[in-house]
Amino acid sequence: MAPGEVLRIKQNGWVGIGTLQPGTDPLEKLRVIGNIHVTGNINAKYQDLAEWVPVQQELPGGTVVVLDRADGSRVVASTAAYDTAIAGVVSTQPGILLGDAGPGKAKIATTGRVRVRADARQAPIAIGDLLVTSDSTGAAMRSEPIRMNGRSFHQPGTILGKALEPLKEGEGEILVLLSLQ
């Protein structure tokens, strides 16, 4: 960038704002060095919010993850039903992505709509069912409520979200509205 230059539009159409330092050229369609204030909407094609989180191994999209109990800054594929360490789902194309990319990291969705590996071997999944981790590695299953004093409750701290598509049997992938609870 030339001295005094605060905006650069490259020949490929990529735009850099505040990219005065060497090595800060726009590497994406829009690169801003500094804060952004938006008074309107930010529109995204995909509908989940994810962040870069350390992982021990590569995890495929849709994998349900829990906090690594040996290192709380990391996540691992879920392996137990109703795990209270539920942390989210590996997203392939998040609408909004937070944090810094790097080796040994994955995009973990924590809210919004995302495709999730699901296990309907024990019970079919219907639209609107609450989902939790299953015994099948990296998959979600339908939550079965607990009955107390004539009322049904889902186990607190285990809910991944709500199924937006059904899965009648076996294992597959369904769209889920993530809402960790």
Backbone as ProteinMPNN parsed JSONL, in Angstrom:
{"seq_chain_A": "MAPGEVLRIKQNGWVGIGTLQPGTDPLEKLRVIGNIHVTGNINAKYQDLAEWVPVQQELPGGTVVVLDRADGSRVVASTAAYDTAIAGVVSTQPGILLGDAGPGKAKIATTGRVRVRADARQAPIAIGDLLVTSDSTGAAMRSEPIRMNGRSFHQPGTILGKALEPLKEGEGEILVLLSLQ", "coords_chain_A": {"N_chain_A": [[0.833, -1.177, 0.0], [0.421, 2.224, -0.693], [1.949, 5.116, 0.909], [-0.214, 6.819, 3.169], [-2.45, 5.707, 2.076], [-5.623, 4.302, 2.669], [-7.529, 2.643, 1.786], [-7.797, -0.109, -0.328], [-8.421, -1.478, -3.452], [-8.134, -4.367, -5.05], [-7.134, -5.776, -8.246], [-8.562, -8.108, -8.619], [-10.907, -7.565, -7.387], [-11.003, -7.717, -4.655], [-11.148, -6.147, -1.45], [-9.39, -4.004, 0.739], [-9.35, -2.467, 3.877], [-7.83, -0.194, 5.94], [-5.5, -1.575, 5.791], [-2.654, -1.044, 6.088], [-0.187, -2.004, 6.92], [2.674, -4.027, 6.044], [2.038, -7.213, 4.577], [-0.643, -7.328, 5.18], [-2.403, -7.19, 3.14], [-5.533, -7.487, 1.352], [-6.801, -10.684, 1.738], [-9.08, -11.945, 1.369], [-12.446, -11.441, 0.123], [-13.231, -9.107, 1.46], [-11.268, -7.345, 3.664], [-10.717, -6.078, 6.798], [-8.82, -4.116, 8.89], [-9.104, -3.445, 12.082], [-11.903, -2.076, 13.977], [-15.38, -2.712, 13.238], [-18.381, -1.093, 12.617], [-21.747, -1.602, 12.34], [-24.783, -0.446, 11.145], [-26.889, -1.521, 9.955], [-28.117, -4.623, 8.656], [-26.285, -7.721, 8.741], [-25.898, -10.028, 6.371], [-25.921, -13.513, 5.84], [-25.33, -16.458, 3.983], [-25.352, -19.057, 5.05], [-26.567, -20.508, 8.16], [-25.536, -20.681, 10.786], [-23.635, -20.062, 13.775], [-20.286, -20.232, 14.394], [-17.123, -21.147, 15.898], [-13.529, -21.161, 15.838], [-11.994, -23.89, 17.286], [-9.695, -25.69, 19.293], [-8.78, -29.075, 18.457], [-8.083, -32.591, 18.889], [-7.932, -34.383, 16.837], [-8.768, -34.63, 13.336], [-12.109, -33.872, 12.577], [-15.088, -34.895, 11.037], [-17.601, -32.933, 9.255], [-20.691, -32.226, 10.913], [-20.255, -33.765, 13.136], [-20.972, -34.365, 16.507], [-19.759, -32.685, 19.312], [-17.987, -32.676, 22.473], [-16.711, -31.084, 25.447], [-13.262, -31.573, 26.007], [-12.327, -33.403, 28.635], [-9.786, -33.567, 29.675], [-8.555, -31.282, 28.826], [-9.971, -28.397, 28.847], [-10.044, -26.417, 26.884], [-10.268, -27.613, 24.505], [-12.085, -29.692, 22.128], [-13.717, -32.889, 21.663], [-14.989, -35.725, 19.822], [-18.256, -36.736, 20.745], [-19.08, -39.477, 22.928], [-20.751, -40.667, 24.73], [-24.088, -41.131, 25.957], [-26.323, -38.466, 26.765], [-24.426, -36.523, 27.615], [-23.138, -34.065, 29.703], [-21.156, -32.335, 29.026], [-21.545, -31.281, 26.565], [-20.742, -29.454, 23.643], [-21.148, -28.531, 21.04], [-21.32, -28.677, 17.409], [-19.479, -29.867, 14.622], [-19.092, -27.671, 12.025], [-19.526, -27.285, 8.528], [-19.878, -25.121, 6.822], [-20.092, -22.368, 8.182], [-22.308, -19.608, 8.891], [-21.457, -17.366, 10.26], [-18.222, -16.968, 11.435], [-16.048, -17.169, 14.087], [-12.944, -16.209, 15.693], [-9.53, -17.417, 15.246], [-8.255, -19.187, 12.528], [-6.372, -22.238, 12.257], [-3.809, -24.81, 12.393], [-4.88, -27.945, 13.729], [-7.373, -27.141, 14.598], [-10.974, -26.818, 14.574], [-14.106, -25.862, 13.064], [-16.556, -25.055, 15.174], [-19.906, -25.153, 15.643], [-22.227, -23.426, 17.657], [-24.698, -22.353, 17.833], [-27.727, -21.817, 15.951], [-28.763, -23.047, 12.663], [-27.725, -26.203, 11.597], [-26.24, -29.017, 9.956], [-26.346, -32.256, 11.325], [-24.933, -35.253, 12.569], [-26.952, -37.999, 13.207], [-28.593, -40.42, 15.317], [-30.932, -42.81, 15.134], [-31.404, -45.317, 16.066], [-32.267, -46.27, 18.558], [-34.606, -44.879, 18.999], [-37.04, -43.321, 16.9], [-36.522, -40.116, 15.33], [-38.323, -37.17, 15.396], [-39.577, -34.175, 13.81], [-38.985, -31.36, 15.773], [-38.269, -32.73, 18.061], [-36.261, -32.818, 21.012], [-32.724, -32.997, 21.157], [-29.884, -34.947, 22.199], [-26.531, -36.004, 23.126], [-25.458, -39.206, 21.883], [-24.737, -42.739, 22.429], [-23.434, -43.517, 20.215], [-20.559, -42.665, 18.546], [-19.951, -39.256, 18.131], [-22.557, -38.532, 17.401], [-26.019, -37.431, 17.561], [-29.041, -38.047, 19.452], [-32.579, -38.662, 20.056], [-33.892, -37.049, 22.889], [-35.067, -38.538, 25.821], [-37.632, -37.805, 27.994], [-37.595, -37.358, 31.584], [-39.76, -38.49, 34.089], [-41.286, -36.799, 36.724], [-43.157, -36.308, 39.582], [-45.487, -36.404, 38.039], [-44.9, -34.839, 35.857], [-43.037, -34.156, 32.846], [-39.566, -33.933, 32.216], [-36.608, -32.814, 30.589], [-33.242, -33.831, 30.77], [-31.275, -31.467, 32.359], [-28.638, -29.482, 30.958], [-27.824, -31.179, 28.966], [-28.922, -30.881, 26.478], [-28.746, -30.523, 23.013], [-30.149, -29.347, 20.871], [-33.018, -28.732, 18.662], [-34.629, -31.023, 16.516], [-35.004, -30.437, 13.089], [-35.647, -31.908, 10.998], [-36.928, -35.168, 10.252], [-35.767, -38.454, 11.308], [-36.261, -41.643, 10.762], [-35.154, -44.189, 11.257], [-32.077, -45.975, 11.988], [-28.83, -44.505, 11.24], [-27.98, -41.195, 10.264], [-27.976, -37.955, 8.675], [-29.237, -34.918, 9.798], [-30.989, -31.754, 9.718], [-30.568, -29.417, 12.279], [-31.702, -27.204, 14.817], [-29.551, -25.602, 16.655], [-29.252, -25.187, 20.12], [-27.826, -24.982, 22.77], [-28.327, -26.331, 25.978]], "CA_chain_A": [[0.0, 0.0, 0.0], [1.165, 3.484, -0.759], [1.792, 5.938, 2.126], [-1.446, 7.587, 3.244], [-3.541, 4.931, 1.502], [-6.412, 3.622, 3.7], [-8.432, 1.721, 1.112], [-7.207, -0.7, -1.524], [-9.244, -2.404, -4.218], [-7.229, -5.101, -5.928], [-7.677, -6.054, -9.58], [-9.516, -9.222, -8.535], [-12.108, -7.071, -6.713], [-10.889, -7.809, -3.199], [-11.031, -4.823, -0.838], [-8.712, -3.904, 2.026], [-9.551, -1.205, 4.584], [-6.912, -0.106, 7.07], [-4.457, -2.577, 5.587], [-1.449, -0.267, 5.803], [1.024, -2.731, 7.295], [3.06, -5.095, 5.117], [1.471, -8.524, 4.863], [-2.05, -7.24, 5.557], [-3.204, -7.041, 1.934], [-6.748, -8.302, 1.421], [-6.668, -12.096, 1.383], [-10.465, -12.353, 1.189], [-13.208, -10.415, -0.607], [-13.142, -7.881, 2.255], [-10.417, -7.475, 4.854], [-10.708, -4.839, 7.564], [-7.951, -4.106, 10.06], [-9.735, -2.503, 13.006], [-13.284, -2.355, 14.35], [-16.438, -2.475, 12.258], [-19.666, -0.711, 13.211], [-22.786, -1.81, 11.346], [-26.081, 0.057, 11.59], [-27.897, -2.325, 9.252], [-28.023, -6.072, 8.829], [-25.239, -8.507, 8.123], [-26.575, -11.198, 5.813], [-25.063, -14.659, 5.576], [-26.036, -17.537, 3.288], [-25.53, -20.175, 5.965], [-27.335, -20.015, 9.292], [-25.032, -21.034, 12.112], [-22.522, -19.313, 14.34], [-19.258, -21.183, 14.808], [-15.827, -20.579, 16.253], [-12.389, -22.068, 15.712], [-11.715, -24.498, 18.578], [-8.69, -26.759, 19.179], [-9.195, -30.479, 18.458], [-6.951, -33.512, 18.874], [-7.911, -35.068, 15.553], [-9.704, -34.078, 12.366], [-13.475, -34.342, 12.802], [-15.924, -34.566, 9.879], [-18.757, -32.067, 9.46], [-21.848, -32.855, 11.531], [-19.877, -34.5, 14.347], [-21.335, -33.76, 17.792], [-18.551, -32.635, 20.136], [-18.065, -32.335, 23.89], [-15.455, -30.561, 25.994], [-12.258, -32.572, 26.359], [-12.199, -33.295, 30.092], [-8.365, -33.435, 30.009], [-8.148, -29.932, 28.425], [-11.227, -27.705, 28.597], [-10.01, -25.519, 25.729], [-10.338, -28.469, 23.331], [-13.268, -30.538, 22.03], [-13.56, -34.224, 21.086], [-16.263, -36.323, 19.424], [-19.015, -37.302, 21.866], [-19.094, -40.952, 22.954], [-21.675, -41.144, 25.764], [-25.424, -40.549, 25.932], [-26.683, -37.437, 27.743], [-23.185, -35.929, 28.14], [-23.312, -32.665, 30.118], [-20.054, -31.527, 28.489], [-21.899, -30.959, 25.177], [-20.13, -28.18, 23.255], [-21.603, -28.082, 19.731], [-21.258, -29.551, 16.244], [-18.534, -29.432, 13.598], [-19.8, -27.018, 10.918], [-18.759, -27.246, 7.287], [-20.003, -23.811, 6.208], [-20.803, -21.476, 9.101], [-22.724, -18.287, 8.425], [-20.532, -16.451, 10.939], [-17.119, -17.742, 11.994], [-15.266, -16.363, 15.015], [-11.642, -16.728, 16.102], [-8.451, -17.542, 14.275], [-8.021, -20.522, 11.973], [-5.026, -22.751, 12.482], [-3.718, -26.273, 12.43], [-5.395, -28.528, 14.966], [-8.614, -26.473, 15.002], [-12.169, -27.114, 13.786], [-15.186, -24.877, 13.16], [-17.569, -25.643, 16.05], [-21.144, -24.377, 15.723], [-22.844, -23.444, 18.975], [-26.071, -21.879, 17.706], [-28.205, -21.7, 14.576], [-29.146, -24.258, 11.937], [-26.549, -26.915, 11.099], [-26.423, -30.447, 9.702], [-25.83, -33.002, 12.474], [-25.027, -36.716, 12.539], [-28.017, -38.401, 14.129], [-28.731, -41.85, 15.582], [-32.327, -43.144, 15.456], [-31.475, -46.767, 16.285], [-33.035, -46.56, 19.777], [-35.933, -44.273, 18.868], [-37.099, -42.425, 15.751], [-36.436, -38.677, 15.605], [-39.365, -36.407, 14.699], [-39.378, -32.722, 13.809], [-39.292, -30.753, 17.064], [-37.696, -33.483, 19.179], [-35.018, -32.348, 21.608], [-31.642, -33.937, 20.895], [-28.76, -35.037, 23.137], [-25.49, -36.898, 22.633], [-25.805, -40.621, 21.947], [-23.603, -43.638, 22.633], [-22.772, -43.618, 18.912], [-19.539, -41.609, 18.518], [-20.177, -38.047, 17.343], [-23.936, -38.439, 16.91], [-27.085, -37.004, 18.464], [-30.237, -38.897, 19.474], [-33.736, -38.046, 20.699], [-33.888, -37.035, 24.349], [-36.245, -39.121, 26.466], [-37.855, -37.058, 29.231], [-37.689, -38.01, 32.891], [-41.033, -38.14, 34.718], [-41.239, -36.515, 38.16], [-44.385, -35.693, 40.084], [-46.473, -36.298, 36.971], [-44.446, -33.931, 34.784], [-41.882, -34.622, 32.08], [-38.434, -33.007, 32.148], [-35.414, -33.29, 29.896], [-32.092, -33.679, 31.664], [-30.602, -30.181, 32.161], [-27.23, -29.465, 30.59], [-27.512, -32.203, 27.962], [-29.657, -30.609, 25.237], [-28.02, -29.971, 21.868], [-31.057, -28.497, 20.1], [-34.26, -29.338, 18.183], [-34.602, -31.593, 15.169], [-35.797, -29.741, 12.076], [-35.979, -32.942, 10.025], [-37.074, -36.471, 10.917], [-34.939, -39.613, 10.967], [-37.105, -42.73, 11.263], [-34.388, -45.339, 11.75], [-30.663, -46.012, 11.636], [-28.029, -43.298, 11.419], [-28.004, -40.314, 9.111], [-27.673, -36.556, 8.961], [-30.452, -34.101, 9.768], [-30.843, -30.345, 10.055], [-30.904, -29.194, 13.689], [-31.61, -25.855, 15.364], [-28.722, -25.723, 17.857], [-29.611, -24.357, 21.264], [-27.238, -25.728, 23.888], [-28.983, -26.069, 27.259]], "C_chain_A": [[0.876, 1.238, 0.0], [0.96, 4.273, 0.531], [0.511, 6.768, 2.061], [-2.66, 6.849, 2.692], [-4.283, 4.201, 2.617], [-7.378, 2.609, 3.109], [-7.743, 1.201, -0.136], [-8.225, -1.638, -2.147], [-8.315, -3.064, -5.223], [-7.916, -5.404, -7.264], [-8.68, -7.199, -9.57], [-10.806, -8.831, -7.801], [-12.063, -7.147, -5.202], [-10.561, -6.439, -2.629], [-10.317, -4.917, 0.506], [-8.939, -2.529, 2.615], [-8.651, -1.219, 5.807], [-5.772, -1.093, 6.964], [-3.15, -1.892, 5.199], [-0.158, -1.034, 6.045], [1.384, -3.781, 6.243], [2.465, -6.437, 5.553], [0.012, -8.496, 5.264], [-2.935, -6.969, 4.341], [-4.472, -7.871, 2.059], [-6.495, -9.715, 0.901], [-8.038, -12.739, 1.211], [-11.154, -11.257, 0.397], [-13.163, -9.073, 0.114], [-12.29, -8.166, 3.475], [-10.346, -6.108, 5.519], [-9.78, -5.02, 8.752], [-8.51, -3.028, 10.981], [-11.176, -2.912, 13.269], [-14.235, -2.059, 13.204], [-17.699, -2.139, 13.032], [-20.707, -0.824, 12.106], [-24.091, -1.279, 11.901], [-27.227, -0.653, 10.893], [-27.695, -3.79, 9.557], [-26.752, -6.627, 8.215], [-25.926, -9.793, 7.662], [-25.566, -12.288, 5.52], [-25.903, -15.75, 4.935], [-26.336, -18.688, 4.237], [-26.003, -19.639, 7.305], [-26.847, -20.462, 10.65], [-23.864, -20.133, 12.488], [-21.525, -20.329, 14.865], [-18.005, -20.436, 15.213], [-14.749, -21.637, 16.077], [-12.024, -22.562, 17.108], [-10.662, -25.598, 18.384], [-9.314, -28.159, 19.268], [-7.95, -31.354, 18.442], [-6.807, -34.193, 17.527], [-8.923, -34.415, 14.633], [-11.074, -34.71, 12.571], [-14.333, -33.96, 11.601], [-17.097, -33.669, 10.253], [-19.926, -32.856, 10.029], [-21.547, -33.618, 12.803], [-20.275, -33.717, 15.599], [-20.103, -33.828, 18.691], [-18.872, -32.228, 21.572], [-16.724, -31.747, 24.317], [-14.532, -31.721, 26.33], [-12.002, -32.413, 27.854], [-10.745, -33.221, 30.553], [-7.849, -32.028, 29.702], [-9.397, -29.191, 27.975], [-11.226, -26.734, 27.439], [-10.213, -26.284, 24.425], [-11.669, -29.225, 23.324], [-12.904, -31.869, 21.369], [-14.944, -34.721, 20.677], [-16.951, -36.91, 20.657], [-19.031, -38.825, 21.766], [-20.109, -41.512, 23.944], [-23.021, -40.426, 25.65], [-25.593, -39.521, 27.054], [-25.447, -36.786, 28.386], [-23.404, -34.455, 28.457], [-22.173, -31.763, 29.646], [-20.3, -31.159, 27.025], [-21.393, -29.56, 24.814], [-20.593, -27.67, 21.899], [-21.424, -29.143, 18.671], [-20.235, -29.0, 15.264], [-19.341, -28.912, 12.402], [-18.927, -27.007, 9.675], [-18.779, -25.865, 6.648], [-20.753, -22.855, 7.128], [-21.183, -20.146, 8.446], [-21.836, -17.202, 9.006], [-19.487, -17.316, 11.625], [-16.232, -16.827, 12.817], [-13.916, -17.011, 15.301], [-10.66, -16.804, 14.96], [-8.308, -18.988, 13.833], [-6.604, -20.955, 12.299], [-5.01, -24.253, 12.464], [-4.227, -26.795, 13.77], [-6.628, -27.826, 15.482], [-9.738, -26.892, 14.074], [-13.188, -26.012, 14.01], [-16.329, -25.524, 13.947], [-18.764, -24.697, 16.168], [-21.749, -24.539, 17.112], [-24.288, -22.957, 18.953], [-26.438, -21.783, 16.234], [-28.551, -23.043, 13.976], [-27.907, -24.9, 11.334], [-26.907, -28.386, 10.885], [-25.677, -31.234, 10.779], [-25.967, -34.5, 12.212], [-26.043, -37.13, 13.601], [-28.142, -39.922, 14.171], [-30.173, -42.125, 16.012], [-32.484, -44.648, 15.676], [-32.303, -47.116, 17.518], [-34.454, -46.022, 19.694], [-35.921, -43.348, 17.65], [-37.05, -40.96, 16.2], [-37.489, -37.985, 14.75], [-39.003, -34.926, 14.732], [-39.823, -32.178, 15.162], [-38.753, -31.505, 18.259], [-36.43, -32.807, 19.691], [-33.962, -33.426, 21.436], [-30.537, -33.813, 21.926], [-27.676, -35.892, 22.479], [-25.97, -38.341, 22.765], [-24.559, -41.441, 22.256], [-22.821, -43.859, 21.338], [-21.824, -42.425, 18.769], [-19.917, -40.479, 17.574], [-21.577, -37.857, 16.823], [-24.891, -37.975, 18.007], [-28.228, -38.019, 18.4], [-31.366, -38.124, 20.153], [-33.598, -38.143, 22.21], [-35.193, -37.636, 24.86], [-36.456, -38.394, 27.792], [-37.922, -37.956, 30.461], [-39.02, -37.573, 33.493], [-40.831, -37.963, 36.214], [-42.524, -35.81, 38.56], [-45.404, -35.452, 38.969], [-46.089, -35.377, 35.827], [-43.223, -34.514, 34.112], [-40.828, -33.531, 31.993], [-37.314, -33.641, 31.327], [-34.214, -32.952, 30.764], [-31.353, -32.375, 31.378], [-29.129, -30.361, 31.789], [-26.834, -30.462, 29.524], [-28.084, -31.891, 26.581], [-28.763, -29.939, 24.197], [-28.891, -29.0, 21.087], [-32.291, -29.274, 19.698], [-34.093, -29.843, 16.767], [-35.518, -30.788, 14.251], [-36.189, -30.685, 10.939], [-36.124, -34.26, 10.777], [-35.986, -37.454, 10.485], [-35.65, -40.805, 11.595], [-36.327, -43.893, 11.85], [-32.933, -45.2, 11.33], [-29.922, -44.735, 11.966], [-28.057, -42.489, 10.136], [-27.631, -38.907, 9.522], [-28.962, -35.763, 8.815], [-30.101, -32.658, 10.104], [-31.359, -30.135, 11.478], [-30.789, -27.708, 14.015], [-30.845, -25.983, 16.671], [-29.163, -24.728, 18.908], [-29.124, -25.091, 22.507], [-27.899, -25.318, 25.195], [-28.521, -27.076, 28.284]], "O_chain_A": [[1.937, 1.273, 0.623], [-0.074, 4.131, 1.185], [0.191, 7.349, 1.024], [-3.786, 7.327, 2.83], [-3.646, 3.541, 3.438], [-7.974, 1.811, 3.833], [-7.174, 1.972, -0.908], [-8.816, -2.479, -1.47], [-7.782, -2.416, -6.123], [-9.137, -5.295, -7.383], [-9.561, -7.253, -10.428], [-11.693, -9.664, -7.614], [-12.989, -6.69, -4.532], [-9.807, -5.667, -3.221], [-10.606, -5.802, 1.311], [-8.743, -1.524, 1.933], [-8.702, -2.146, 6.614], [-5.139, -1.412, 7.97], [-2.608, -2.129, 4.119], [0.863, -0.733, 5.426], [0.495, -4.361, 5.619], [2.401, -6.747, 6.742], [-0.535, -9.528, 5.654], [-4.088, -6.565, 4.491], [-4.492, -8.858, 2.794], [-6.036, -9.909, -0.225], [-8.141, -13.935, 0.939], [-10.53, -10.259, 0.037], [-13.07, -8.024, -0.524], [-12.551, -9.105, 4.226], [-9.968, -5.115, 4.897], [-9.931, -5.961, 9.53], [-8.4, -1.837, 10.69], [-11.616, -3.975, 12.83], [-13.935, -1.26, 12.317], [-18.045, -2.824, 13.994], [-20.563, -0.207, 11.051], [-24.472, -1.626, 13.019], [-28.395, -0.418, 11.201], [-27.16, -4.148, 10.606], [-26.209, -6.054, 7.27], [-26.467, -10.545, 8.472], [-24.479, -12.016, 5.009], [-27.061, -15.945, 5.305], [-27.44, -19.233, 4.233], [-25.863, -18.446, 7.574], [-27.644, -20.612, 11.576], [-23.207, -19.533, 11.637], [-21.869, -21.185, 15.68], [-17.842, -19.253, 14.915], [-15.01, -22.838, 16.154], [-11.774, -21.761, 18.01], [-10.733, -26.355, 17.416], [-10.241, -28.395, 20.042], [-6.88, -30.907, 18.027], [-5.7, -34.543, 17.116], [-9.832, -33.723, 15.092], [-11.192, -35.926, 12.721], [-14.308, -32.802, 11.183], [-17.534, -33.64, 11.404], [-20.133, -34.016, 9.672], [-22.464, -34.074, 13.485], [-19.947, -32.538, 15.727], [-19.478, -34.879, 18.824], [-19.861, -31.551, 21.852], [-15.721, -31.9, 23.62], [-14.971, -32.734, 26.874], [-11.505, -31.372, 28.284], [-10.485, -32.853, 31.698], [-6.825, -31.615, 30.246], [-9.831, -29.347, 26.834], [-12.289, -26.261, 27.035], [-10.318, -25.678, 23.359], [-12.306, -29.386, 24.365], [-11.928, -31.968, 20.626], [-15.956, -34.193, 21.137], [-16.298, -37.511, 21.51], [-18.999, -39.39, 20.674], [-20.307, -42.726, 23.99], [-23.076, -39.251, 25.288], [-25.066, -39.695, 28.153], [-25.445, -36.532, 29.591], [-23.807, -33.683, 27.588], [-22.225, -30.55, 29.849], [-19.37, -30.768, 26.32], [-21.584, -28.605, 25.567], [-20.45, -26.479, 21.622], [-21.378, -30.339, 18.962], [-20.135, -27.785, 15.095], [-20.168, -29.631, 11.842], [-17.726, -26.75, 9.756], [-17.809, -25.47, 6.001], [-21.923, -22.558, 6.888], [-20.48, -19.636, 7.574], [-21.502, -16.233, 8.325], [-19.822, -18.28, 12.312], [-15.722, -15.827, 12.312], [-13.766, -18.225, 15.165], [-10.918, -16.323, 13.856], [-8.249, -19.9, 14.658], [-5.742, -20.124, 12.583], [-6.056, -24.901, 12.512], [-4.031, -26.166, 14.81], [-6.921, -27.895, 16.676], [-9.499, -27.274, 12.928], [-13.144, -25.311, 15.02], [-16.993, -26.433, 13.447], [-18.657, -23.598, 16.713], [-21.781, -25.636, 17.669], [-25.019, -23.124, 19.929], [-25.564, -21.68, 15.373], [-28.625, -24.052, 14.677], [-27.128, -24.24, 10.646], [-27.78, -28.925, 11.565], [-24.531, -30.927, 11.106], [-26.987, -34.959, 11.698], [-25.995, -36.668, 14.742], [-27.841, -40.615, 13.199], [-30.592, -41.732, 17.101], [-33.573, -45.193, 15.494], [-32.974, -48.148, 17.534], [-35.389, -46.612, 20.236], [-34.926, -42.671, 17.39], [-37.481, -40.617, 17.301], [-37.547, -38.183, 13.537], [-38.222, -34.482, 15.575], [-40.911, -32.499, 15.64], [-38.77, -30.979, 19.372], [-35.629, -32.29, 18.912], [-34.252, -34.617, 21.55], [-30.279, -32.734, 22.459], [-27.885, -36.44, 21.397], [-26.778, -38.664, 23.636], [-23.456, -40.901, 22.334], [-21.685, -44.332, 21.363], [-22.266, -41.28, 18.865], [-20.17, -40.694, 16.389], [-21.779, -37.089, 15.882], [-24.617, -38.106, 19.2], [-28.366, -38.754, 17.423], [-31.142, -37.07, 20.749], [-33.231, -39.19, 22.745], [-36.279, -37.29, 24.393], [-35.553, -38.368, 28.629], [-38.258, -39.138, 30.383], [-39.372, -36.396, 33.413], [-40.286, -38.835, 36.891], [-42.923, -34.826, 37.937], [-46.094, -34.433, 38.954], [-46.888, -35.162, 34.915], [-42.464, -35.27, 34.719], [-41.135, -32.368, 31.733], [-37.104, -34.854, 31.371], [-34.18, -31.907, 31.413], [-30.851, -32.187, 30.27], [-28.468, -31.287, 32.258], [-25.653, -30.592, 29.201], [-27.755, -32.575, 25.612], [-28.115, -28.928, 24.467], [-28.42, -27.937, 20.681], [-32.603, -30.317, 20.274], [-33.493, -29.179, 15.922], [-36.663, -30.496, 14.598], [-36.951, -30.322, 10.043], [-35.508, -34.446, 11.827], [-35.37, -37.297, 9.431], [-35.645, -40.962, 12.816], [-36.765, -44.517, 12.816], [-32.597, -44.418, 10.441], [-30.322, -43.977, 12.85], [-28.147, -43.049, 9.044], [-27.043, -38.69, 10.581], [-29.689, -35.914, 7.833], [-29.059, -32.376, 10.695], [-32.436, -30.608, 11.838], [-29.875, -27.035, 13.539], [-31.401, -26.416, 17.681], [-29.415, -23.561, 18.608], [-29.903, -25.738, 23.207], [-28.025, -24.132, 25.497], [-28.957, -27.029, 29.435]]}, "name": "protein", "num_of_chains": 1, "seq": "MAPGEVLRIKQNGWVGIGTLQPGTDPLEKLRVIGNIHVTGNINAKYQDLAEWVPVQQELPGGTVVVLDRADGSRVVASTAAYDTAIAGVVSTQPGILLGDAGPGKAKIATTGRVRVRADARQAPIAIGDLLVTSDSTGAAMRSEPIRMNGRSFHQPGTILGKALEPLKEGEGEILVLLSLQ"}
